[in-house]
Amino acid sequence: MKSKNLNAREIIERIFKSGQKPLWKSKRFISFVSTIILIGGTGITTGTILATRNHGQEIYYKFDDKYFSSQESVANYARSGANTRSLGYNTNNYLFDGQTFGTKEALNKYLNQKFPINKVKTIRNPGNYTINSSGELSRDVISASYEQPVTVYRGNDGSAYLNKNDALSTFQNYQKVYNIEGELRYNEYEARELYENSIKKKLENSDNSKTACYIQGTICQTEKEIKSWLRNGIKNGFEYQGQYFSDYNYSEYKTVIANIDEYTVNKYVKEVVNPDKNSYWISHDRASTGQGFFVGPKYVETSQKLTGAKFEEVSSYTPSLLLFAGLSGVVNDITTYLYEEKVEKYTDWNTNNLLHFLEWLNKNKILSLKNINKIKELFYTLNISNQLLSDSTIGLGDITDPTFTDFHKLLVAMKRMLTYQKVYASSVESDVKQLEQLFKEIIVEILNNNRETMTFLFENDDLENNLGADFLLNSTIGFEDIYNLFLNETAFFESNSDKQAVVNALQKIENAIDNVVGMINGVSGLADQIKENYKKKNTTDAKVQENRGEIKDKINGGLNDKASEISDKMHINNKNSQKIQPRAIGAFFKGFAAVWEISKALSLISLKTLEFKIDNEHSLYYMVPTFRIPVLGIDLKTPQPQTKITELSASALKYMLPSDLETKDQKLYEFNDHYYLSKENAKNDLIEAIYLHPERYVPNKKLMMSIMAQDIPYILPSQISDANICGTTSNDDDCITQADYDTKLSEEKNKFVKEMFDKYFVPNKKEFYLDGFGHYFETQQEALASLKENVAQSNFNVSYQYTTKTGKNILADSLTEIQDFVKNNEIIDSKAVINSDLITTSNYDSLSEYVGLNFDVYELSYFGDKKYFMSAMQAWNYVLNHVNYQTLNFDANAKTFAFGKHEFFSENDFMRWVELNTVQVSAKEANGKVVN
């Protein structure tokens, strides 16, 4: 029988091949175990080939073209000619539901049958229904057949209304006011009190009862009254494409803005680059990279699917990039060390949310109760749910890379929160900016737990004021800048090199490093040695790298020797308020030697550069300093740097799109810190925003006032007409705050009022006795009598005041006038929601918007229960993480036999093959050719 040419490993693979019946119950398994036991014994099994020899007629045996006098001789020959080797094999078997499975594939197949996962459709956005870190969704994510989208309108009370007029009726929050000589009183009691205690008493004072007033037909009004009237009549003149409109006049506005141009839209509505970004953590194995440096992100968001990093050599880069990134790396190393010296590692990332971690920092005296209360209040104001707070920390606890510290995780959680606010738009104005500012304050407070050290690093030219890391609160430095400083060094370099506050701070860090390294004995000689090392042309690059290592060792040794002095100079203590030990210096200042070396040799070196191109916007570089001038004979072979990539979270689009919709070509737009799938929707919100706050988007060229049936303009200065209000565009380097703008505009209005008053009213100045109702008299008695009569008859000058939702006060003479103003000029917000959601809540902001898409979710049948997930992978991971199956580890050891081209897994199989290939022959055929 001819054997197939299989090697022992293939045989083993067949034995453990998937699809076979359970291993523990199979005869094949019993036979295999028996074989292993027999092989492991001291005796040698020869099988049936050693049968009793026939002592009758002399018989010989032929095997392998040779003749033998006995079968035993054949067996001995075969054994002696075989190549033997020991083989070990390890495999797992799986026990679940009373059954065993020989492979993981067999187990998975069974689990798929027992816990089926089915795709179901819903009109609800799954991104709004995440309930835990496993990606599980609330049951509410499933929509019923009777559920349909309906349009709701936001009332002034925050409730949702199905009818627009019902919502509009809630805006009748006008107030009846009493206008008395330019002063407003908000009830009749206050009005009567003003007449009795002020105007009447002034009239009764015989020495000073006449009042200067200004004749207008049949009335004579005071200066205060006229100026108040003039000011209330001022309208802003906003210019758009040569046309003007006043604020809060919707009919004017619609006429002017009807054909908004693309330039204006594109100025404020920005397309998000790579909207389908996933986030990853890239661990750098610095220990295996020799004398090189990593420059680039640890945390990266990209639309590319990253599984491994392959570096390719690119053109050399300027060393200033390495220096800049190295400086930010030093800040990262120091702050991380100091933070971890204060508290133990946080272990509850996967079970607790962002707020829990901040409260934990407060418990450990890292964060003040004041900031905890502020963040709670802001979360409440912005209506941030516990679901979103939990989403911000999903997966962070799964990353065990020691360089991805709790401080880094806090930054990632904060960035996620800011992203969520852009996805889930809030009705609160400047919601993202408020959250960003408070996050900055929290980060600075954490850093300033070591205020003296931060001052040494960032403010070493102003040690007395002990400002710590306060410079990060500078309005020109955003949260993204701080985030990049600690997590994305390349982006930090690219986005901040033109920001003077950041550049100055990094220059001070370089000074601080110089001060620290300068404490080493003979440091000037080391600096000269660095320059000499790079100047020599008669050596090899390998020699340069060797010398670099020697210099680095000397610097680190010097830092160790000066550990006590350095800790004093930098005010560094450990968690027990003791000086850090010399052994900690090496880890603490691991970036000092590198940055100092590069800064001293900038003009003499270039960088041998390898690039791992993550996508069109991100790259990770591995750089090794070498000669700036090429030298013959240099052969620098840079090995592939070692990295590990861990996926952290999926893109923002997963919260906005169905899971089966292709996201690669899906565009995403951003306006006013909020995301939009449709540019048209963003454009509509821009048009509304211009109406509500025109000064933020178009120039306010002039003020307008109507006097004596003529419109009079007042041209505003350029500091107002050309003002760039902070937060409106990406250019905040030269801007003024909304409060400063309002103050300057108010000053110009006062100037305009004074001009008009002086020109049109001052010439008619007179002095009379006034009754406070606009009437003037020649005698005191007549004025007093008129005052008493009008007060008794309640003939007050009544007006109606309304405050718009942007805070503007509107004054009208009649109720009808103010009601018409509200009806014609207030914009009522609306959105589509699912009708049944109105049963749960009537709060407009709490209702999830229906985006007009059918979403896919995945339904898992799990022990009779239905569970829902965004993806099939999340559902499958839930099964694997929750079913209680056992892994049975099995170690097998065997000896294999190779004879010629044939290989056998056991001696029994080998001997059986020998027997089958042995034939009996006569003495005549053997003819004396017998092998002994």
ROGUMI-237456 format. One line per 10 residues: number of its first residue (from 1); their letters; for each residue x, z, y of C-alpha. Coordinates in steps of 0.2 Angstrom, whole numbers, plus 2048, in hexadecimal, padded with zeros to 3 digits. Layout:
# residues N
NUM = a = X/Z/Y; ...
# end
This chain:
# residues 932
1 = mksknlnare = 800/800/800; 807/7FB/811; 807/808/81E; 803/804/830; 812/806/83C; 80D/816/845; 818/823/84C; 815/836/84A; 80F/838/85B; 802/82A/859
11 = iierifksgq = 7FC/833/849; 7FA/843/852; 7F0/83B/860; 7E5/834/853; 7E3/845/84B; 7DE/84C/85C; 7D4/83C/861; 7C4/83F/86B; 7B4/83B/863; 7B8/844/852
21 = kplwkskrfi = 7AD/852/84C; 7B2/863/851; 7C4/867/84C; 7C1/879/845; 7B4/872/839; 7BC/862/833; 7C4/860/822; 7D2/856/82B; 7D6/866/835; 7D7/871/825
31 = sfvstiilig = 7E2/864/81D; 7ED/863/82D; 7EE/876/82E; 7F3/877/81B; 800/86A/81E; 808/875/82C; 807/885/822; 810/87C/813; 81D/874/81E; 820/885/826
41 = gtgittgtil = 823/88D/815; 834/88F/80C; 830/884/7FD; 830/871/7FE; 821/868/7F8; 825/858/7EE; 813/853/7E9; 80E/849/7DA; 81E/83F/7DA; 826/84E/7D0
51 = atrnhgqeiy = 81B/84C/7C1; 822/850/7B0; 82F/843/7AA; 82A/838/79B; 836/83C/78D; 831/82D/782; 837/81C/785; 845/81B/792; 83D/816/7A3; 845/813/7B4
61 = ykfddkyfss = 83E/812/7C5; 840/806/7D3; 83F/80B/7E5; 847/803/7F5; 84F/7F6/7EA; 858/803/7E0; 856/80A/7CE; 855/81C/7CA; 854/825/7B9; 846/831/7BF
71 = qesvanyars = 839/834/7CC; 842/843/7D2; 851/838/7D5; 846/82C/7DF; 83F/83B/7EA; 850/842/7ED; 856/831/7F2; 847/82F/7FE; 84A/840/806; 85C/83D/808
81 = gantrslgyn = 85A/82C/810; 84C/832/81C; 84E/837/82E; 845/847/831; 840/850/842; 836/85E/847; 826/85B/852; 81C/868/85C; 80B/864/863; 800/86E/86E
91 = tnnylfdgqt = 7ED/86B/871; 7DE/874/877; 7CD/875/86F; 7BD/87A/878; 7B0/886/873; 79F/885/87B; 78D/888/876; 792/88C/864; 79B/87C/862; 7AE/877/863
101 = fgtkealnky = 7B5/867/86B; 7C5/860/867; 7C8/858/878; 7C3/85C/88A; 7BA/84B/88A; 7AF/850/87C; 7AB/860/884; 7A7/857/895; 79C/84A/88C; 792/859/884
111 = lnqkfpinkv = 791/862/895; 78A/851/89D; 77C/850/890; 778/863/892; 779/863/8A5; 773/852/8AB; 777/84D/8BD; 76B/841/8C5; 76B/838/8D6; 75B/83C/8E0
121 = ktirnpgnyt = 756/835/8F2; 752/840/901; 74E/83C/913; 757/84D/918; 769/84D/91D; 773/857/90F; 780/85C/91C; 773/868/923; 76F/871/913; 780/877/90C
131 = inssgelsrd = 77E/889/906; 78F/88D/8FE; 7A1/889/8FC; 79D/87F/8EB; 794/872/8F6; 783/877/8EF; 774/872/8F9; 764/87C/8FD; 755/876/8F3; 74D/872/904
141 = visasyeqpv = 758/862/905; 74C/859/8F9; 73E/851/902; 72C/84F/8FB; 722/83F/8FB; 716/845/908; 724/84A/915; 726/83D/923; 730/83D/933; 727/842/943
151 = tvyrgndgsa = 72D/842/955; 72E/853/95E; 731/857/970; 73B/866/977; 731/871/982; 738/87C/990; 735/88B/985; 741/884/977; 732/880/96B; 72E/86F/963
161 = ylnkndalst = 71E/866/968; 716/857/95F; 70F/851/970; 71A/84D/97F; 70D/853/98B; 70C/864/982; 71F/865/984; 71E/860/996; 711/86D/99A; 71E/87B/996
171 = fqnyqkvyni = 728/875/9A5; 71C/87B/9B1; 727/88A/9B4; 726/888/9C7; 724/897/9D2; 719/89A/9E1; 724/8A0/9F0; 721/8A5/A02; 72C/89C/A0F; 72E/8A7/A1E
181 = egelryneye = 73A/8A1/A2B; 745/899/A1F; 745/8A8/A13; 73D/8A8/A02; 732/8B6/9FB; 72C/8B5/9E9; 71C/8BF/9EA; 70F/8C3/9F7; 715/8D6/9F8; 727/8D0/9FD
191 = arelyensik = 71F/8C4/A0A; 715/8D2/A12; 723/8DE/A11; 72E/8D1/A1B; 721/8CF/A28; 71E/8E2/A2A; 730/8E8/A29; 73A/8DA/A32; 730/8CE/A3C; 723/8DA/A43
201 = kklensdnsk = 730/8E8/A47; 73A/8DB/A50; 72B/8D6/A5B; 727/8E8/A5F; 739/8EA/A65; 737/8E7/A78; 749/8E5/A7B; 74D/8D7/A6F; 73C/8CF/A69; 73F/8BD/A6E
211 = tacyiqgtic = 746/8B1/A62; 750/8A1/A64; 746/892/A5C; 745/880/A5D; 735/876/A62; 72E/86A/A56; 71D/864/A5C; 711/873/A5B; 71D/87F/A52; 72E/887/A57
221 = qtekeikswl = 739/88B/A48; 749/896/A46; 75A/88F/A43; 75A/896/A31; 749/88F/A2E; 74E/87D/A33; 75E/87D/A2A; 756/883/A1A; 749/875/A1C; 757/868/A20
231 = rngikngfey = 761/86E/A11; 753/86D/A05; 750/85B/A0B; 762/855/A07; 764/848/9F9; 774/843/9F0; 778/830/9F1; 77F/82B/9E0; 786/81A/9DF; 785/80F/9D0
241 = qgqyfsdyny = 78A/7FC/9D1; 786/7FC/9E4; 775/805/9E2; 771/817/9E7; 766/824/9DF; 762/836/9E3; 763/844/9D6; 754/848/9CC; 74A/839/9D1; 747/830/9C1
251 = seyktviani = 73E/821/9C8; 74D/81D/9D3; 759/821/9C5; 750/815/9B9; 751/807/9C5; 764/809/9C8; 769/80D/9B7; 75E/800/9AE; 76D/7F5/9A9; 77B/801/9A6
261 = deytvnkyvk = 78B/7F7/9A4; 796/7F8/994; 7A5/7FE/99F; 79B/80E/9A3; 795/810/991; 7A7/80E/98A; 7AE/819/997; 7A4/828/990; 79F/823/97E; 7AE/822/974
271 = evvnpdknsy = 7B0/81B/962; 7B7/827/956; 7C7/820/94E; 7C6/822/93B; 7B6/82B/93A; 7B6/82D/927; 7C5/839/927; 7C8/845/919; 7D4/853/91C; 7E3/858/912
281 = wishdrastg = 7F0/865/912; 802/85E/90E; 80E/86B/908; 821/867/90C; 82D/86D/8FF; 83B/871/90B; 846/879/8FE; 849/868/8F5; 84C/85D/904; 85E/862/908
291 = qgffvgpkyv = 863/85F/91A; 854/856/920; 845/85A/92A; 832/857/928; 82A/851/938; 817/84E/937; 807/856/932; 804/863/925; 7F1/862/928; 7EB/850/92A
301 = etsqkltgak = 7DA/848/92C; 7DA/836/926; 7CE/829/91F; 7DB/825/911; 7DA/82D/900; 7EA/837/8FE; 7F0/83B/8ED; 803/83B/8EF; 811/837/8FC; 81D/828/8FA
311 = feevssytps = 82A/827/908; 832/817/90E; 841/815/919; 83D/810/92B; 846/80D/93B; 84F/81C/942; 846/827/94F; 84C/830/95E; 851/841/95B; 847/848/969
321 = lllfaglsgv = 837/846/95E; 840/851/951; 845/85E/95E; 833/85E/965; 82B/860/954; 838/86C/94F; 834/877/95E; 822/878/95A; 827/87C/948; 831/88A/94E
331 = vndittylye = 822/891/957; 818/88F/947; 825/898/93C; 826/8A6/949; 814/8A9/94C; 810/8A7/939; 81D/8B5/935; 817/8C1/942; 805/8BE/93D; 808/8C2/92B
341 = ekvekytdwn = 813/8D1/930; 803/8D8/938; 7F6/8D6/92A; 7F5/8D4/917; 7F0/8C3/911; 7DD/8BF/912; 7D5/8BC/901; 7C3/8B8/905; 7C4/8A7/90C; 7B8/8A0/8FE
351 = tnnllhflew = 7AB/8AD/900; 7AB/8B1/912; 7A9/8A7/922; 7B2/8A5/932; 7AA/8B3/93B; 7AE/8BF/92C; 7C0/8BB/92E; 7C0/8BE/941; 7B8/8CF/93D; 7C5/8D2/930
361 = lnknkilslk = 7D2/8CF/93E; 7C9/8DB/949; 7CA/8E8/93B; 7DD/8E5/93A; 7DE/8E7/94D; 7E4/8D5/94F; 7D4/8D0/959; 7CA/8DA/966; 7B8/8DF/964; 7B5/8D6/975
371 = ninkikelfy = 7B9/8C5/96D; 7AF/8C9/95D; 7A0/8CC/968; 7A3/8BD/973; 7A4/8B1/963; 794/8B9/95C; 78B/8B7/96C; 791/8A5/96D; 78C/8A1/95B; 77B/8A8/95F
381 = tlnisnqlls = 779/89E/96F; 77F/88E/966; 773/891/958; 782/890/94B; 77B/894/93A; 784/89E/92C; 784/88E/922; 78F/885/92F; 79A/895/930; 79C/894/91D
391 = dstiglgdit = 7A0/882/91D; 7AE/885/929; 7B8/88E/91C; 7B3/884/90C; 7C3/881/901; 7CF/88A/90C; 7D1/898/8FF; 7D6/88B/8F2; 7E6/886/8FB; 7F4/891/8F4
401 = dptftdfhkl = 802/889/8FE; 80B/898/906; 80E/88D/916; 7FC/88B/918; 7F9/89D/91F; 7EA/8A6/924; 7EE/8A1/936; 7EE/88F/932; 7DD/891/928; 7D6/899/938
411 = lvamkrmlty = 7DB/88A/942; 7D3/87E/935; 7C3/888/935; 7C2/887/948; 7C5/875/948; 7B7/872/93B; 7AC/87C/946; 7AF/871/955; 7AC/862/94A; 79C/869/944
421 = qkvyassves = 796/86C/956; 799/85A/959; 78F/855/94A; 781/861/94C; 77D/85F/95F; 778/86F/968; 76C/86F/977; 778/87B/980; 783/873/98D; 795/872/98A
431 = dvkqleqlfk = 793/87A/979; 7A3/873/972; 7AD/877/981; 7A7/889/981; 7AB/88B/96F; 7BC/883/971; 7C1/88E/980; 7BC/89E/976; 7C6/898/967; 7D5/896/972
441 = eiiveilnnn = 7D3/8A8/979; 7D2/8AE/967; 7E2/8A5/962; 7EB/8AB/971; 7E6/8BD/96E; 7EC/8BC/95C; 7FD/8B5/962; 7FE/8C2/96F; 7FE/8D0/963; 810/8CC/964
451 = retmtflfen = 810/8CA/977; 822/8CE/97B; 828/8C1/96D; 81C/8B4/974; 823/8B7/986; 834/8B6/97F; 830/8A5/978; 824/89D/985; 829/8A6/995; 83B/8AB/994
461 = ddlennlgad = 83E/8A7/9A6; 830/8B4/9AB; 832/8C3/99F; 82C/8D0/9AB; 81A/8CA/9AC; 819/8C9/999; 80C/8BB/998; 80E/8B8/985; 805/8A8/97F; 7F9/8A8/98E
471 = fllnstigfe = 7FF/897/993; 7F5/890/985; 7E5/894/98F; 7EA/887/99C; 7DC/87C/99F; 7E7/86C/99B; 7EA/873/98A; 7DC/870/97E; 7D8/878/96D; 7DE/868/965
481 = diynlflnet = 7EF/86A/96D; 7F1/87C/966; 7EB/876/955; 7F8/868/955; 806/874/95A; 803/87E/94A; 7FD/871/93E; 801/85F/943; 812/85E/94C; 812/84B/94D
491 = affesnsdkq = 801/84B/956; 807/859/961; 815/84F/967; 80B/83F/96A; 7FD/847/973; 806/854/97D; 816/84D/983; 80E/848/993; 807/859/996; 813/863/9A1
501 = avvnalqkie = 80D/874/99C; 810/871/98A; 821/868/98D; 827/877/998; 822/883/98B; 82C/87A/97E; 83B/879/989; 83A/88C/98B; 839/88D/978; 849/883/977
511 = naidnvvgmi = 851/88F/984; 84B/89E/979; 854/896/96A; 864/894/974; 863/8A6/979; 861/8AC/967; 86E/8A0/960; 87A/8A4/96E; 87B/8B6/968; 885/8B0/959
521 = ngvsgladqi = 898/8B3/95A; 8A1/8A3/95D; 891/899/960; 89A/88D/96D; 8A6/888/960; 898/884/954; 890/879/962; 8A1/870/963; 8A2/86E/950; 890/866/950
531 = kenykkkntt = 896/859/95D; 8A6/856/954; 89D/854/943; 893/846/94A; 8A1/83E/954; 8AC/83B/946; 8AC/829/93F; 8B9/82A/932; 8AE/834/926; 89F/831/91B
541 = dakvqenrge = 88D/836/91E; 88E/841/90F; 89C/84A/918; 892/84C/928; 883/853/91E; 88F/85F/915; 896/865/926; 884/867/92C; 881/873/91E; 890/87D/922
551 = ikdkinggln = 88B/87F/934; 879/883/92F; 880/891/924; 88B/898/932; 87C/898/93E; 870/8A1/931; 87E/8AD/92D; 881/8B1/93F; 86E/8B4/941; 86E/8C0/933
561 = dkaseisdkm = 87D/8C9/93A; 873/8CB/94B; 863/8CF/943; 861/8E0/94B; 866/8D9/95D; 85A/8CA/95B; 84B/8D5/956; 84E/8DF/965; 850/8D0/971; 840/8C8/96A
571 = hinnknsqki = 836/8D8/968; 833/8D5/956; 82D/8E3/94B; 825/8E3/93A; 815/8EA/935; 81C/8FB/935; 822/8F9/947; 834/8F8/940; 841/8EB/944; 841/8DD/938
581 = qpraigaffk = 84E/8DE/92A; 85D/8D2/92A; 857/8CA/91A; 847/8C4/923; 851/8BB/930; 855/8AC/925; 842/8A9/923; 83D/8AE/934; 849/8A2/93D; 84A/894/931
591 = gfaavweisk = 847/887/93E; 853/88E/94B; 863/887/944; 85B/876/942; 854/874/953; 864/87B/95B; 86E/86F/952; 864/860/957; 863/866/969; 876/867/96A
601 = alslislktl = 879/855/962; 86B/84B/96A; 876/83E/971; 881/83C/961; 875/83A/953; 866/82F/94D; 85B/833/93F; 85A/82B/92E; 847/82A/92C; 83B/829/91D
611 = efkidnehsl = 829/827/921; 81A/82B/916; 80C/820/91F; 7FC/82A/91D; 7F2/81E/927; 7F3/814/937; 7F3/824/942; 7FD/830/937; 80E/830/92F; 818/83E/927
621 = yymvptfrip = 82B/83B/92A; 83A/842/922; 849/841/92D; 85C/844/929; 868/844/938; 875/837/937; 881/82D/943; 87A/825/952; 888/817/950; 888/80F/93F
631 = vlgidlktpq = 898/813/936; 89F/808/928; 89E/80F/917; 890/81B/91A; 884/81C/90C; 876/828/90F; 86A/828/900; 85B/833/905; 851/839/8F6; 83E/839/8F6
641 = pqtkitelsa = 838/849/8FF; 82D/854/8F5; 81B/857/8FB; 80B/85D/8F4; 7FA/857/8FA; 7EA/861/8F9; 7D9/85A/8FE; 7D0/866/90A; 7C0/85F/90F; 7B7/84E/912
651 = salkymlpsd = 7B3/845/922; 7A7/849/92F; 79C/83A/92A; 797/843/91A; 78C/84E/925; 784/83F/92D; 783/831/91F; 77B/82F/90E; 789/832/901; 787/820/8FA
661 = letkdqklye = 788/818/90B; 799/80F/90D; 7A2/819/91B; 7B1/80E/91C; 7A9/802/929; 79D/80F/931; 7A0/812/943; 79F/823/94B; 79E/826/95E; 7A1/835/968
671 = fndhyylske = 799/83A/979; 799/84B/981; 7A1/853/972; 793/84D/966; 794/840/959; 788/831/957; 786/824/949; 77F/818/955; 787/813/966; 775/80F/96D
681 = nakndlieai = 770/821/96A; 780/827/972; 77D/81B/981; 76B/822/983; 772/834/984; 77F/82E/990; 771/827/99B; 767/838/99A; 777/841/99E; 77B/837/9AE
691 = ylhperyvpn = 769/83B/9B4; 76B/84D/9B1; 77D/84F/9B8; 780/83E/9C2; 78F/846/9CB; 799/847/9BA; 797/834/9B7; 795/82A/9C7; 79B/82D/9D9; 791/837/9E5
701 = kklmmsimaq = 794/82D/9F5; 789/834/A02; 77B/841/A06; 76B/83B/A0D; 75E/844/A18; 74E/83E/A20; 74B/844/A32; 73D/83D/A3E; 739/82E/A32; 74B/828/A30
711 = dipyilpsqi = 757/82A/A22; 768/831/A27; 778/82F/A1C; 787/83B/A1B; 796/833/A13; 79F/83F/A07; 7B2/841/A07; 7BB/83A/9F8; 7BF/84B/9F1; 7AD/84B/9EC
721 = sdanicgtts = 7A8/839/9EA; 7B7/836/9DF; 7B7/847/9D6; 7BB/847/9C4; 7B2/856/9BD; 7BB/85F/9AF; 7B4/85C/99E; 7AC/84B/9A2; 7B9/83F/99C; 7C9/841/992
731 = ndddcitqad = 7D3/842/9A2; 7D3/854/9A7; 7E4/855/9AF; 7DD/851/9C0; 7CC/859/9C1; 7C1/866/9C9; 7B5/872/9C1; 7A2/870/9C3; 7A2/880/9CD; 7AF/87A/9D9
741 = ydtklseekn = 7A6/869/9DB; 796/872/9DF; 79F/87D/9EC; 7A7/86F/9F5; 797/865/9F5; 78D/874/9FC; 79A/875/A0A; 797/863/A0E; 784/865/A0E; 786/874/A1B
751 = kfvkemfdky = 790/868/A26; 783/85B/A25; 775/867/A29; 77F/86E/A38; 781/85C/A3F; 76F/858/A3D; 76A/869/A44; 775/867/A53; 770/855/A56; 75D/856/A54
761 = fvpnkkefyl = 758/868/A57; 764/871/A63; 75E/867/A72; 74D/86F/A70; 752/881/A6F; 746/88D/A77; 743/8A0/A76; 732/8A7/A72; 729/8B5/A69; 726/8AF/A57
771 = dgfghyfetq = 719/8B5/A4B; 722/8AF/A3C; 715/8A2/A38; 71C/894/A42; 713/899/A52; 71B/89D/A62; 715/8A7/A71; 719/8AC/A83; 715/8BE/A81; 719/8CB/A74
781 = qealaslken = 707/8D1/A72; 701/8BF/A6D; 70E/8BD/A60; 70A/8CF/A58; 6F8/8CB/A58; 6FB/8BA/A4F; 706/8C2/A43; 6FA/8CF/A3E; 6EB/8C3/A3D; 6F5/8B7/A32
791 = vaqsnfnvsy = 6FB/8C5/A26; 6EA/8CC/A25; 6E3/8BB/A20; 6F2/8B7/A14; 6F6/8A7/A1E; 707/8A6/A16; 712/896/A15; 711/894/A02; 71D/888/9F9; 721/884/9E7
801 = qyttktgkni = 732/886/9DF; 738/87E/9CF; 748/87F/9C6; 74D/870/9BC; 756/872/9AB; 766/86E/9B3; 764/87D/9C0; 75F/873/9CF; 752/87B/9DA; 744/870/9E1
811 = ladslteiqd = 738/876/9EF; 727/86E/9F2; 719/871/9FE; 70B/870/9F2; 707/873/9DF; 702/861/9DC; 713/85B/9E3; 71D/867/9D8; 713/862/9C9; 715/850/9CC
821 = fvknneiids = 728/853/9CE; 729/85B/9BD; 71F/84D/9B5; 728/83F/9BC; 73A/846/9BC; 73D/851/9AD; 744/849/99D; 73C/850/98D; 748/850/97F; 741/849/96E
831 = kavinsdlit = 747/846/95D; 740/841/94C; 73F/84F/93F; 736/851/92E; 724/857/930; 725/865/923; 734/86D/92C; 728/872/93A; 720/87F/92E; 731/888/92D
841 = tsnydslsey = 735/888/93F; 72E/882/950; 73F/884/959; 745/873/95F; 757/876/95C; 755/87D/94B; 74D/86E/944; 758/861/93C; 757/850/943; 751/842/937
851 = vglnfdvyel = 75E/834/939; 754/826/930; 75E/825/921; 75B/828/90E; 768/834/907; 76E/836/8F6; 770/848/8EE; 774/84C/8DD; 769/857/8D2; 771/862/8C5
861 = syfgdkkyfm = 766/869/8B7; 76E/879/8B3; 766/885/8A6; 755/880/8AC; 759/881/8BE; 75B/873/8CB; 76A/873/8D6; 76F/866/8E3; 77F/860/8E9; 786/853/8F5
871 = samqawnyvl = 790/84A/8E8; 790/848/8D5; 7A2/84F/8D5; 79C/85F/8DE; 78E/861/8D1; 79A/85E/8C3; 7A7/86A/8CA; 799/877/8CB; 796/875/8B8; 7A8/877/8B4
881 = nhvnyqtlnf = 7AA/886/8BF; 79B/88F/8B8; 798/88B/8A6; 7A1/897/89A; 7AB/88D/88E; 7BA/893/885; 7CB/88A/883; 7D3/88C/872; 7E6/888/873; 7ED/881/863
891 = danaktfafg = 800/87F/85F; 805/873/851; 816/871/849; 81B/864/83D; 82A/85B/835; 829/848/835; 832/83C/829; 839/82B/82E; 83E/81F/820; 843/80E/826
901 = kheffsendf = 835/807/831; 829/814/82A; 825/825/832; 81B/833/82A; 813/843/831; 815/84E/821; 821/84E/812; 812/84C/807; 80D/83C/80F; 81F/836/80E
911 = mrwvelntvq = 820/83A/7FB; 80F/832/7F8; 815/822/800; 826/823/7F6; 81B/825/7E6; 810/816/7EA; 81F/80C/7EE; 829/810/7DD; 826/806/7CE; 82B/809/7BC
921 = vsakeangkv = 838/7FD/7B4; 840/7FA/7A3; 852/7FE/79F; 855/7EC/79E; 850/7E9/7B0; 85A/7F8/7B6; 869/7F1/7AC; 875/7FF/7B1; 871/7FF/7C3; 86A/810/7C3
931 = vn = 86E/81B/7D2; 873/82C/7CE
# end
